[in-house]
Each structure stands twice: as structure tokens, then as C-alpha cells.
Amino acid sequence: RRTRRVLTSLLFSLKLRKHIVEKLRRDPISSSMEQRSSFTVAVSEGYSSCIQEVKNLLSQDERQTEGQKNLLSHLQSAGFILPRAGSSCPKSDKTSLNNNIWRPW
């Protein structure tokens, strides 16, 4: 009887240990995923800010060069920036716009 109790206790202990080891294994993975997520958000916000700055710089000059117009048009058609108020939206559908957005990840 005592041997049975010891074996039962040992099995229970091993099962608990298995769960603890699994948690210890998963903790660094979860932490890395959280860090990656926050980094991705920061990169995305920085990228959006940069695109808006490019748009602002290109839009400042009323006499835009053909290259400036082409770049603004490309950024708008790719869905990176919204067209100016009063101008027409690109005719492509939203799904193709989402596929053209460059993502660093």
C-alpha cells in the first residue's frame, strides 16, 4: 500500500514538473512574440509618418515636376496615401491596394 502511494505521488510530481517545464519553455517564446508585435507597430507608425512627410514635401510646390506627380500618383494608387480632397480616388479595388502595401515583416 505504501509503495502504491509513493508511486502515485511520484507520478503526480512528474506531471506537475512537466507542466512547469512546458511553461518555462513557452515564456521566452511568448515574450519574443510580444516584443516583435510592439516593434512591428513602431515600424509601421514610423513608416506611415515617413510616407506622410514625403507627401507633404511633394505637395508643397504648386509647380510640380513630372517626377513629383508620378511619385504622388504611384503612392496614391498603391494605397500608401490618400488622394487630396477634391481629386478622384484610384479606381482599383481595396483588396489589390492592400496587397501592394510594402510591409517590413
Number of C-alpha atoms within 10 A of each C-alpha: 6 7 8 9 10 11 12 12 12 12 12 12 11 12 12 12 12 12 11 12 11 11 11 11 11 12 11 11 11 11 11 11 12 12 11 13 12 11 12 15 11 12 15 15 12 12 16 14 12 12 15 15 12 15 20 11 11 17 15 9 10 7 9 12 11 9 10 16 14 12 15 20 15 13 18 18 19 20 20 20 17 16 17 10 7 6 8 8 13 15 7 11 8 11 8 12 15 12 11 12 12 10 10 8 7
